[in-house]
Amino acid sequence: MTAKTILLDGNSLTREQLVAVARQGLRVELDQSQLVRVQRAADFLANKVSCGEPTYGVTTGFGSNADKLLGAHRLRDELPGGHPDKPEGSLLEELQHNLITTHAVCVGKPFAADVVRAMLVIRINTLMRGHSGIRVETLKALTAMLNAEVVPVVPEKGSVGASGDLAPLSHLAIVLLGGGEAFYKGERVTGAEALKRAGLSPIRLSFKEGLALNNGTAQMLATAALALDELEHLLDLADLAAAMTLDAFAGRSGALRPEVHALRPHPGQVETAAHVRELLEGSTLVDIPYHLVPRFKPWATDAWVEPADQALTFDIGWDWVPANQRHGREAFYSRFLPFKGGKKHQPQDAYCLRCMPQVHGAVRDAWAQACRVIDIELNSVTDNPLIFPDAEDAQFIEDQVISAGHFHGMPLALAMSYVKAAIPVLASIAERRLNKLVDPATNDGLPAFLTGNEDGTDSGFMIVQYTAAALVNDLATRAHPASVYSVPTSANAEDHVSMGANEARHVLEMMEDLGYVIALELYTAAQALDFRQAMLNAARRLAARGDWQALAGKVANAPREGHPNYAQFVSEVQELTRALANVGDFHAGSAVREAHDALRRHIGFMARDRAMDGDVRKVCELVRERVFKVD
């Protein structure tokens, strides 16, 4: 076995391995010692059939046809003139063949190759447990199809999630029989042609093998596992986007402190707070004194005197707070200078910033719960009936071939319902942060819609928020749980189903839009961060020149010389000048800076309106390709 091969034994498959096979093309091998158990179950079943024991799905029909015992020969052979379309093999083989061919009835566009490959891995792994009755040669044929990169065409819609994913798994299995369709090296061909090109041959099914191949939770499990892999990355990326936004706001970090979260230690909340703290490490923007933060003012021809500053596309300013307006806030102004710039004089940020650990963390907990369920399911037997060839004290076949309900997808369905409800929550708080950045009433002194707009012609990032809002609404309207609405099947023999296949498929599809929303926040936060850093550093350079009068020229509400408050103003503006001159360069946390630089390598700062469609496509591509480092 090589580093590019995953060993399947039915007991130890991980989500990481599944994703590696599905998305990176790793091959699989079968554990030889476990194949002994596989063959033991197949031999046991063959022996029972030879003894004439009635067995569900082997010598009986399926579902509501379970009361129909197969005879020794075909009654149709007795038709006048004989059977018009006599199939090959026995009735028992015909039963398994027909199960696959008649159940492959899904509709819609085909699943992506990674989903189908994940389905194949899951099905092989569960059959390796040795409780399904499949022969070793059939299991090897399924494995050879996966390793040869034959990807059956599996339309997305048609499973009710009990008895497992019958229809989509039949689309997998039918290619083994030389039927259906498959992709081979990206080309869509018949199943027979795909096998031929791959150097493989069709097989014939034996006792219970059709049921072993199509009775299980592989579709819902595959889509769920791949969705959770996406969500894990997007959760970390949402933390990064939030950290960049917090830096752009020059926000407050108290709500992230570990002693705070120790008092309400939900695991996801604690983890999120710690992650955002790490992302902000090294920031000189977070927690800076209020009075150091100027507000944006539109550029004017006389805004800057020094040649080094004349390239700036904005002006900055503060308001001075006279002594007679400081009543009741004496303690505050004993710590902070009486200048109102961009930051409101309040000790807490808006919920979308302050409560990100609680919100992101709750979504992370939903993800963790779903992972717990998926990890169990990956190494579970989910077909029916279950075969126990070595059962002790067995008196009747029912003690060794047991009909049960492991194919029922409700454990997966409810776990994914939880995740499904959480997705629009994560998207919504990201959109609220984005909206706060572009709204001049809430963005703490940044320009409206993050553009200078001196001539009134620029829209800036206004419509970026519209797109995010549309995506959030779309996600919210898709969040209704499929698992709460069962539609009975098989003439009511299967009278309660999970709809877990729909649930997991919906979640996987929703990952794309969630990624778009987070990408749009990153795109917007990068623009805001550039403005915030440029404004602060312009103020610092102005102060560093030692000309307090130049800085005083940026302060509104200043008293004129000779006014009773003038001396106090001069003293305080000189103190502001010293405070700004004595700080170093203003910059974001190191991880935020790294993400900002990665984005800026592809998308430049938008000083004036330009076509933004290319920017939006690119930032969504960067998110999809996992360019941003989040750990």
C-alpha positions as CSV (number, residue, x, y, z in Angstrom):
1,M,0.0,0.0,0.0
2,T,1.4,3.4,-1.0
3,A,0.8,6.9,0.5
4,K,-1.7,7.4,-2.3
5,T,-3.7,4.3,-1.3
6,I,-6.4,4.0,1.4
7,L,-6.9,0.6,3.1
8,L,-10.5,-0.3,3.6
9,D,-11.4,-2.8,6.3
10,G,-14.9,-1.7,7.2
11,N,-13.9,-0.4,10.6
12,S,-11.5,2.6,10.3
13,L,-12.5,4.8,7.4
14,T,-12.2,8.5,8.3
15,R,-13.8,11.6,6.8
16,E,-10.4,12.8,5.8
17,Q,-9.7,9.6,3.9
18,L,-13.0,9.7,2.2
19,V,-12.4,13.2,1.0
20,A,-9.0,12.3,-0.2
21,V,-10.3,9.4,-2.3
22,A,-13.3,11.5,-3.5
23,R,-11.5,14.7,-4.4
24,Q,-7.8,13.8,-4.7
25,G,-8.2,10.6,-6.6
26,L,-6.5,8.3,-4.1
27,R,-6.9,4.6,-4.8
28,V,-8.3,2.0,-2.3
29,E,-7.2,-1.5,-1.3
30,L,-9.1,-4.1,0.5
31,D,-7.9,-5.6,3.8
32,Q,-7.1,-9.2,3.0
33,S,-7.9,-10.5,6.5
34,Q,-11.3,-8.8,6.4
35,L,-12.1,-10.4,3.1
36,V,-12.2,-13.8,4.9
37,R,-15.2,-12.5,6.8
38,V,-16.8,-11.2,3.6
39,Q,-16.5,-14.6,2.0
40,R,-17.7,-16.4,5.1
41,A,-21.0,-14.6,5.0
42,A,-21.4,-15.3,1.3
43,D,-20.7,-19.0,1.7
44,F,-23.1,-19.2,4.7
45,L,-25.8,-17.6,2.5
46,A,-25.2,-19.9,-0.4
47,N,-25.4,-22.9,2.0
48,K,-28.8,-21.8,3.4
49,V,-30.2,-21.3,-0.1
50,S,-29.1,-24.8,-1.1
51,C,-30.9,-26.1,2.0
52,G,-34.1,-24.3,0.8
53,E,-34.3,-21.9,3.7
54,P,-36.7,-18.9,3.0
55,T,-34.6,-15.7,3.2
56,Y,-35.8,-12.1,2.7
57,G,-34.4,-10.6,-0.4
58,V,-32.8,-13.8,-1.5
59,T,-35.6,-16.3,-1.9
60,T,-38.4,-13.8,-1.4
61,G,-39.4,-10.5,-3.1
62,F,-38.6,-7.1,-1.7
63,G,-40.6,-4.6,0.3
64,S,-44.3,-5.2,-0.1
65,N,-43.4,-8.3,-2.1
66,A,-41.7,-9.9,0.8
67,D,-44.5,-12.4,1.1
68,K,-43.8,-13.8,-2.3
69,L,-41.5,-16.9,-2.2
70,L,-39.5,-17.7,-5.4
71,G,-40.3,-21.0,-6.9
72,A,-37.9,-23.6,-8.3
73,H,-38.5,-22.5,-11.9
74,R,-40.2,-19.6,-13.8
75,L,-43.9,-19.9,-14.3
76,R,-43.5,-17.7,-17.3
77,D,-41.7,-20.6,-19.0
78,E,-45.1,-22.3,-19.1
79,L,-46.6,-19.7,-21.3
80,P,-47.9,-20.9,-24.7
81,G,-44.9,-20.7,-27.0
82,G,-42.5,-20.4,-24.0
83,H,-41.0,-17.4,-22.3
84,P,-40.8,-14.5,-24.9
85,D,-37.8,-12.9,-23.2
86,K,-36.1,-15.6,-21.1
87,P,-33.3,-14.1,-19.0
88,E,-30.1,-15.8,-18.3
89,G,-29.5,-17.5,-15.0
90,S,-31.8,-18.6,-12.2
91,L,-34.8,-16.9,-10.7
92,L,-32.6,-16.0,-7.7
93,E,-30.1,-14.2,-10.0
94,E,-32.9,-12.6,-11.9
95,L,-34.3,-11.2,-8.7
96,Q,-31.0,-9.4,-7.9
97,H,-30.5,-8.2,-11.5
98,N,-34.0,-6.8,-11.7
99,L,-33.6,-5.1,-8.3
100,I,-30.8,-3.0,-9.7
101,T,-32.2,-2.4,-13.2
102,T,-35.7,-1.4,-12.0
103,H,-34.5,0.8,-9.1
104,A,-32.1,3.0,-11.2
105,V,-34.8,5.6,-11.8
106,C,-33.3,8.9,-10.4
107,V,-33.8,12.2,-12.2
108,G,-32.0,15.5,-12.5
109,K,-28.4,16.4,-13.3
110,P,-25.7,13.9,-12.4
111,F,-23.9,14.2,-9.1
112,A,-20.4,15.6,-9.4
113,A,-17.6,13.0,-9.6
114,D,-16.4,13.5,-6.1
115,V,-19.9,12.6,-4.7
116,V,-20.1,9.5,-6.7
117,R,-16.5,8.4,-5.8
118,A,-17.4,9.0,-2.1
119,M,-20.5,6.8,-2.6
120,L,-18.4,4.0,-4.0
121,V,-15.9,4.2,-1.1
122,I,-18.6,4.2,1.5
123,R,-20.4,1.2,-0.1
124,I,-17.2,-0.8,-0.4
125,N,-16.3,0.0,3.2
126,T,-19.6,-1.1,4.7
127,L,-19.6,-4.3,2.6
128,M,-16.1,-5.1,4.0
129,R,-17.7,-5.6,7.4
130,G,-18.8,-9.1,6.3
131,H,-22.5,-8.9,7.2
132,S,-24.0,-8.4,3.8
133,G,-23.5,-11.6,1.9
134,I,-21.7,-10.2,-1.0
135,R,-19.0,-12.3,-2.7
136,V,-15.3,-11.3,-2.6
137,E,-15.2,-11.2,-6.4
138,T,-18.1,-8.8,-6.6
139,L,-16.6,-6.5,-4.0
140,K,-13.3,-6.6,-5.9
141,A,-15.1,-5.7,-9.1
142,L,-16.7,-2.7,-7.4
143,T,-13.3,-1.7,-6.1
144,A,-11.7,-2.1,-9.5
145,M,-14.3,0.2,-11.0
146,L,-13.5,2.9,-8.5
147,N,-9.7,2.6,-8.9
148,A,-10.1,2.6,-12.7
149,E,-11.9,6.0,-12.5
150,V,-15.1,4.8,-13.9
151,V,-17.7,7.2,-12.4
152,P,-21.3,6.0,-12.8
153,V,-23.8,8.6,-13.8
154,V,-26.0,9.1,-10.7
155,P,-28.8,11.7,-11.1
156,E,-29.3,13.7,-8.0
157,K,-32.9,13.1,-7.1
158,G,-34.8,10.0,-6.3
159,S,-33.9,8.7,-2.8
160,V,-36.3,9.0,0.2
161,G,-33.5,7.9,2.6
162,A,-35.1,4.5,3.6
163,S,-34.7,1.7,2.5
164,G,-31.5,3.6,2.2
165,D,-30.6,5.3,-1.0
166,L,-32.1,2.6,-3.2
167,A,-32.4,4.5,-6.5
168,P,-29.0,6.3,-6.6
169,L,-27.1,3.2,-5.4
170,S,-28.8,1.2,-8.2
171,H,-27.3,3.7,-10.6
172,L,-23.9,2.9,-9.1
173,A,-24.5,-0.9,-9.3
174,I,-26.0,-1.0,-12.8
175,V,-22.7,0.0,-14.3
176,L,-21.1,-3.1,-12.8
177,L,-23.7,-5.1,-14.8
178,G,-22.8,-3.4,-18.0
179,G,-25.8,-1.1,-17.9
180,G,-26.6,2.5,-17.3
181,E,-24.1,5.3,-18.0
182,A,-20.8,6.4,-16.7
183,F,-18.1,9.0,-17.1
184,Y,-14.7,7.7,-18.1
185,K,-11.9,10.2,-18.3
186,G,-14.5,12.9,-18.4
187,E,-16.5,11.5,-21.3
188,R,-20.1,10.3,-20.7
189,V,-20.6,6.8,-22.3
190,T,-22.7,3.7,-21.7
191,G,-21.8,1.6,-18.6
192,A,-20.6,-1.2,-20.9
193,E,-18.4,1.1,-22.9
194,A,-16.9,2.6,-19.7
195,L,-16.0,-0.8,-18.4
196,K,-14.5,-1.8,-21.7
197,R,-12.3,1.3,-21.9
198,A,-11.1,0.6,-18.4
199,G,-10.3,-3.0,-19.2
200,L,-13.1,-4.4,-16.9
201,S,-15.9,-6.8,-17.6
202,P,-19.5,-6.8,-16.4
203,I,-20.5,-9.2,-13.6
204,R,-23.6,-11.3,-12.8
205,L,-25.0,-10.9,-9.3
206,S,-25.5,-13.8,-6.9
207,F,-27.6,-14.2,-3.7
208,K,-28.5,-10.9,-2.1
209,E,-25.8,-9.0,-3.9
210,G,-28.2,-6.6,-5.6
211,L,-29.7,-5.8,-2.1
212,A,-26.2,-5.5,-0.7
213,L,-25.2,-3.0,-3.4
214,N,-28.3,-0.7,-3.3
215,N,-29.6,-0.9,0.2
216,G,-27.7,1.6,2.4
217,T,-27.1,5.2,3.2
218,A,-24.2,5.9,0.9
219,Q,-25.6,8.9,-1.1
220,M,-26.7,10.8,2.0
221,L,-23.5,9.9,3.8
222,A,-21.3,10.9,0.8
223,T,-23.0,14.3,0.4
224,A,-23.1,14.9,4.1
225,A,-19.4,14.1,4.6
226,L,-18.3,16.3,1.6
227,A,-20.6,19.1,2.9
228,L,-19.0,18.9,6.3
229,D,-15.6,19.1,4.8
230,E,-16.6,22.3,3.1
231,L,-18.3,23.7,6.2
232,E,-15.2,23.0,8.3
233,H,-13.1,25.2,6.0
234,L,-15.9,27.9,5.7
235,L,-16.2,28.1,9.5
236,D,-12.5,28.9,9.8
237,L,-12.8,31.3,6.9
238,A,-15.7,33.0,8.5
239,D,-13.6,33.6,11.6
240,L,-10.9,35.1,9.3
241,A,-13.4,37.4,7.6
242,A,-14.7,38.4,11.0
243,A,-11.2,39.1,12.2
244,M,-10.5,41.3,9.2
245,T,-13.7,43.1,9.7
246,L,-12.9,43.7,13.4
247,D,-9.5,45.1,12.5
248,A,-11.2,47.3,9.9
249,F,-13.4,48.7,12.6
250,A,-10.5,49.1,15.0
251,G,-12.9,47.2,17.3
252,R,-12.7,45.9,20.8
253,S,-11.3,42.5,21.8
254,G,-12.7,42.1,25.3
255,A,-15.5,39.9,24.1
256,L,-12.9,37.4,22.8
257,R,-11.0,37.0,26.1
258,P,-10.6,33.5,27.4
259,E,-11.8,34.3,31.0
260,V,-15.1,35.5,29.4
261,H,-15.7,32.3,27.6
262,A,-14.7,30.1,30.5
263,L,-18.0,31.3,32.1
264,R,-20.1,29.8,29.3
265,P,-17.9,27.1,27.9
266,H,-19.7,25.8,24.8
267,P,-16.9,24.1,22.9
268,G,-17.5,25.9,19.6
269,Q,-17.8,29.2,21.3
270,V,-14.5,28.7,23.1
271,E,-12.8,27.5,20.0
272,T,-14.0,30.4,17.9
273,A,-12.9,33.0,20.4
274,A,-9.5,31.4,20.6
275,H,-9.2,31.2,16.8
276,V,-10.2,34.9,16.3
277,R,-7.7,35.9,19.0
278,E,-5.0,34.1,17.1
279,L,-5.9,35.7,13.8
280,L,-5.8,39.2,15.4
281,E,-2.4,38.6,17.1
282,G,-0.1,41.5,16.3
283,S,-2.9,43.9,15.5
284,T,-2.3,47.6,16.4
285,L,-5.8,48.5,15.3
286,V,-7.9,46.5,17.8
287,D,-8.4,48.3,21.1
288,I,-6.6,51.5,20.1
289,P,-7.8,54.6,22.0
290,Y,-10.9,56.2,20.6
291,H,-9.3,59.6,20.2
292,L,-6.6,58.3,17.8
293,V,-9.1,57.2,15.2
294,P,-10.1,60.0,12.7
295,R,-13.2,59.9,10.6
296,F,-13.3,60.0,6.9
297,K,-13.8,63.3,5.1
298,P,-14.1,63.7,1.4
299,W,-11.0,64.8,-0.4
300,A,-10.6,68.5,-1.2
301,T,-7.9,70.3,-3.1
302,D,-6.5,71.8,0.1
303,A,-6.7,68.7,2.2
304,W,-3.0,67.9,2.3
305,V,0.0,70.2,2.0
306,E,3.0,67.8,2.2
307,P,3.9,66.2,-1.2
308,A,4.0,62.7,0.4
309,D,0.3,63.1,1.3
310,Q,-1.1,64.7,-1.8
311,A,-1.7,61.4,-3.4
312,L,-4.2,60.5,-0.7
313,T,-7.8,60.3,-2.0
314,F,-9.4,61.3,1.3
315,D,-9.3,63.8,4.1
316,I,-9.6,63.1,7.9
317,G,-11.1,64.9,10.8
318,W,-12.2,64.9,14.5
319,D,-14.6,67.0,16.6
320,W,-13.4,68.6,19.8
321,V,-15.6,68.1,22.8
322,P,-15.6,71.3,25.0
323,A,-15.4,71.0,28.7
324,N,-19.0,72.0,29.3
325,Q,-20.1,69.0,27.2
326,R,-18.1,66.5,29.2
327,H,-20.4,66.4,32.3
328,G,-21.1,62.9,33.6
329,R,-18.2,61.5,31.5
330,E,-15.3,63.0,33.5
331,A,-13.9,59.5,34.2
332,F,-14.0,58.7,30.5
333,Y,-12.2,61.9,29.5
334,S,-9.6,61.3,32.2
335,R,-8.5,58.3,30.1
336,F,-9.2,59.5,26.6
337,L,-8.7,62.8,25.0
338,P,-11.8,64.8,24.1
339,F,-11.7,64.2,20.4
340,K,-14.5,62.4,18.5
341,G,-13.2,60.8,15.3
342,G,-14.4,57.6,13.8
343,K,-15.0,55.5,16.9
344,K,-18.1,56.0,19.0
345,H,-17.3,56.5,22.7
346,Q,-18.7,53.2,23.8
347,P,-17.1,50.1,25.3
348,Q,-18.7,47.5,23.2
349,D,-19.2,46.7,19.5
350,A,-22.3,45.7,17.7
351,Y,-23.6,42.1,18.0
352,C,-22.2,41.0,14.7
353,L,-18.7,41.7,16.0
354,R,-19.1,41.2,19.8
355,C,-21.2,38.0,19.5
356,M,-19.2,36.3,16.7
357,P,-17.9,33.6,19.2
358,Q,-21.4,32.8,20.3
359,V,-22.8,32.7,16.7
360,H,-19.9,31.1,14.8
361,G,-19.4,28.8,17.8
362,A,-23.0,27.6,17.8
363,V,-22.6,26.7,14.1
364,R,-19.3,25.0,14.9
365,D,-21.1,22.9,17.5
366,A,-23.8,21.9,14.9
367,W,-20.9,20.9,12.6
368,A,-19.3,18.9,15.4
369,Q,-22.5,17.0,16.2
370,A,-23.0,16.1,12.5
371,C,-19.4,14.9,12.3
372,R,-20.0,12.6,15.3
373,V,-22.9,11.0,13.5
374,I,-21.1,10.8,10.1
375,D,-18.0,9.3,11.7
376,I,-20.1,6.5,13.2
377,E,-22.0,6.0,9.9
378,L,-18.8,5.7,7.9
379,N,-18.0,2.3,9.5
380,S,-21.5,1.0,9.9
381,V,-23.4,-1.7,8.1
382,T,-26.5,-0.1,6.6
383,D,-28.1,-2.8,4.4
384,N,-30.8,-5.4,5.2
385,P,-31.1,-8.1,6.1
386,L,-28.0,-8.5,8.3
387,I,-26.1,-11.7,8.2
388,F,-24.5,-13.3,11.3
389,P,-23.0,-16.6,10.2
390,D,-21.2,-17.1,13.5
391,A,-24.2,-16.4,15.8
392,E,-24.1,-18.8,18.8
393,D,-27.1,-21.0,19.7
394,A,-28.8,-20.2,16.4
395,Q,-31.8,-22.5,15.9
396,F,-33.5,-21.0,12.9
397,I,-32.3,-18.9,9.9
398,E,-34.1,-15.9,11.5
399,D,-31.4,-16.0,14.2
400,Q,-28.6,-15.5,11.6
401,V,-30.3,-13.5,8.9
402,I,-32.1,-10.7,10.7
403,S,-34.3,-8.1,9.1
404,A,-33.7,-4.7,10.7
405,G,-33.7,-1.0,9.9
406,H,-30.1,0.2,9.6
407,F,-30.9,1.5,6.1
408,H,-33.1,4.2,7.7
409,G,-31.3,7.6,7.3
410,M,-32.9,9.5,10.2
411,P,-29.7,9.8,12.3
412,L,-28.1,11.5,9.3
413,A,-31.2,13.4,8.3
414,L,-31.6,15.0,11.7
415,A,-27.9,15.8,12.1
416,M,-28.0,17.5,8.7
417,S,-31.2,19.3,9.5
418,Y,-29.3,20.9,12.4
419,V,-26.5,21.9,10.1
420,K,-28.9,23.1,7.5
421,A,-30.5,25.5,9.9
422,A,-27.1,26.8,11.0
423,I,-25.9,27.7,7.5
424,P,-28.0,30.8,7.0
425,V,-27.1,31.9,10.5
426,L,-23.4,32.0,9.6
427,A,-24.2,33.7,6.3
428,S,-26.5,36.2,8.0
429,I,-24.0,37.4,10.6
430,A,-21.3,37.8,7.8
431,E,-23.8,39.9,5.8
432,R,-24.5,42.0,8.8
433,R,-20.8,42.7,9.2
434,L,-20.5,43.6,5.5
435,N,-23.5,45.9,5.8
436,K,-22.0,47.6,8.8
437,L,-18.8,48.3,6.9
438,V,-20.6,50.1,4.0
439,D,-23.2,52.0,6.1
440,P,-21.8,55.4,7.1
441,A,-24.2,55.4,10.1
442,T,-22.5,52.3,11.5
443,N,-19.0,52.0,10.0
444,D,-17.2,54.1,12.6
445,G,-15.9,56.8,10.4
446,L,-15.2,54.9,7.2
447,P,-16.5,56.5,4.0
448,A,-20.0,55.6,2.9
449,F,-20.0,52.5,0.7
450,L,-16.2,52.5,1.1
451,T,-15.5,55.0,-1.6
452,G,-14.4,58.7,-1.7
453,N,-17.2,59.8,-4.0
454,E,-16.1,63.4,-4.1
455,D,-18.2,64.1,-7.2
456,G,-21.2,62.1,-6.2
457,T,-20.8,59.6,-9.1
458,D,-19.5,56.5,-7.2
459,S,-21.5,53.7,-5.7
460,G,-18.5,51.9,-4.3
461,F,-19.4,48.6,-2.5
462,M,-23.1,49.5,-2.2
463,I,-24.4,46.6,-4.4
464,V,-22.0,44.1,-3.0
465,Q,-24.2,44.1,0.1
466,Y,-27.3,43.6,-2.1
467,T,-25.8,40.4,-3.4
468,A,-25.0,39.2,0.0
469,A,-28.5,40.0,1.2
470,A,-30.0,38.0,-1.7
471,L,-27.8,35.0,-0.9
472,V,-28.8,35.1,2.8
473,N,-32.4,35.2,1.9
474,D,-32.0,32.3,-0.5
475,L,-30.2,30.2,2.1
476,A,-32.8,31.0,4.7
477,T,-35.7,29.9,2.4
478,R,-33.9,26.6,1.7
479,A,-33.3,25.8,5.4
480,H,-36.6,24.1,6.0
481,P,-35.8,20.6,7.2
482,A,-36.6,17.8,4.8
483,S,-36.5,15.3,7.6
484,V,-39.8,16.5,9.2
485,Y,-41.8,15.4,6.1
486,S,-42.1,11.7,5.5
487,V,-43.8,10.4,2.4
488,P,-44.5,6.6,2.6
489,T,-43.4,4.3,-0.2
490,S,-43.6,0.7,-1.4
491,A,-47.4,0.4,-1.0
492,N,-47.0,1.6,2.6
493,A,-44.6,-1.2,3.5
494,E,-42.1,1.5,4.0
495,D,-44.4,3.8,5.9
496,H,-41.8,6.2,7.4
497,V,-38.8,7.5,5.6
498,S,-36.1,9.9,6.5
499,M,-35.7,12.1,3.4
500,G,-32.0,12.3,4.5
501,A,-30.7,12.1,1.0
502,N,-32.6,15.4,0.2
503,E,-31.4,16.9,3.4
504,A,-27.7,16.2,2.9
505,R,-27.9,17.2,-0.8
506,H,-29.4,20.5,0.1
507,V,-26.7,21.1,2.7
508,L,-23.9,20.4,0.1
509,E,-25.6,22.7,-2.4
510,M,-25.9,25.4,0.2
511,M,-22.2,25.4,0.8
512,E,-21.6,27.2,-2.4
513,D,-23.7,30.2,-1.5
514,L,-22.3,30.3,2.0
515,G,-18.9,30.5,0.5
516,Y,-20.0,33.4,-1.7
517,V,-21.3,35.4,1.3
518,I,-18.0,34.9,3.2
519,A,-16.1,35.8,0.0
520,L,-18.0,39.1,-0.3
521,E,-17.3,39.9,3.4
522,L,-13.6,39.4,2.8
523,Y,-13.7,41.5,-0.4
524,T,-15.4,44.3,1.5
525,A,-13.4,44.0,4.6
526,A,-10.2,44.3,2.7
527,Q,-11.3,47.6,1.2
528,A,-12.4,48.9,4.6
529,L,-9.1,47.8,6.1
530,D,-7.2,49.7,3.5
531,F,-9.1,52.9,4.3
532,R,-8.8,52.4,8.1
533,Q,-5.0,51.9,7.9
534,A,-4.5,54.7,5.4
535,M,-6.5,57.1,7.5
536,L,-4.8,56.3,10.7
537,N,-1.3,56.3,9.2
538,A,-2.0,59.7,7.5
539,A,-2.9,61.1,10.9
540,R,0.2,59.6,12.4
541,R,2.5,61.1,9.7
542,L,0.8,64.5,10.2
543,A,1.4,64.3,13.9
544,A,5.0,63.0,13.5
545,R,6.0,66.2,11.7
546,G,5.5,68.0,15.0
547,D,3.1,70.7,13.7
548,W,0.2,70.6,16.1
549,Q,-1.4,73.4,14.1
550,A,-1.7,71.3,11.0
551,L,-3.4,68.6,13.1
552,A,-5.6,71.2,14.7
553,G,-6.7,72.2,11.2
554,K,-8.4,68.7,11.0
555,V,-10.4,69.3,14.1
556,A,-13.9,70.7,13.9
557,N,-15.6,72.7,16.7
558,A,-12.3,74.1,17.7
559,P,-12.4,77.5,19.5
560,R,-10.8,80.5,17.9
561,E,-7.7,82.2,19.4
562,G,-8.9,84.5,22.2
563,H,-11.8,82.3,23.1
564,P,-11.9,81.2,26.8
565,N,-11.5,77.6,25.8
566,Y,-8.7,78.2,23.3
567,A,-5.8,77.5,25.7
568,Q,-7.4,74.2,26.8
569,F,-8.0,73.2,23.2
570,V,-4.3,74.0,22.3
571,S,-3.1,71.9,25.2
572,E,-5.3,68.9,24.3
573,V,-4.6,69.0,20.6
574,Q,-0.9,69.1,21.3
575,E,-1.4,66.0,23.5
576,L,-3.2,64.3,20.6
577,T,-0.3,65.2,18.4
578,R,2.2,63.6,20.7
579,A,0.0,60.5,21.2
580,L,-0.2,60.0,17.4
581,A,3.4,60.7,16.9
582,N,4.5,58.2,19.5
583,V,2.7,55.2,18.0
584,G,4.1,52.9,15.4
585,D,2.6,51.9,12.1
586,F,-1.0,51.0,12.3
587,H,-1.7,47.5,10.9
588,A,-3.9,44.5,11.2
589,G,-3.1,41.2,12.9
590,S,-0.4,39.1,11.1
591,A,-2.9,36.4,9.9
592,V,-5.3,39.1,8.7
593,R,-2.5,40.9,6.9
594,E,-1.5,37.7,5.2
595,A,-5.1,37.1,4.0
596,H,-5.3,40.7,2.9
597,D,-2.1,40.4,0.9
598,A,-3.3,37.2,-0.7
599,L,-6.5,39.0,-1.8
600,R,-4.6,42.1,-3.0
601,R,-2.3,39.9,-5.2
602,H,-5.4,39.3,-7.3
603,I,-7.8,42.3,-6.6
604,G,-6.6,45.8,-6.2
605,F,-7.9,48.5,-3.9
606,M,-10.8,50.3,-5.6
607,A,-10.1,54.1,-5.4
608,R,-12.9,54.9,-7.9
609,D,-15.8,53.0,-9.3
610,R,-14.9,50.3,-11.7
611,A,-16.5,47.1,-13.1
612,M,-16.6,44.8,-10.1
613,D,-17.8,41.6,-11.7
614,G,-14.3,40.3,-12.2
615,D,-13.4,41.1,-8.6
616,V,-16.4,39.2,-7.3
617,R,-15.6,36.2,-9.5
618,K,-12.0,36.2,-8.4
619,V,-12.7,36.4,-4.7
620,C,-15.3,33.6,-4.9
621,E,-12.7,31.6,-6.8
622,L,-10.1,32.2,-4.1
623,V,-12.5,31.0,-1.5
624,R,-13.4,28.0,-3.5
625,E,-9.8,27.1,-4.1
626,R,-8.9,27.6,-0.4
627,V,-6.3,30.1,-1.1
628,F,-6.6,31.9,2.3
629,K,-4.8,30.3,5.2
630,V,-7.1,29.9,8.1
631,D,-5.0,28.1,10.8
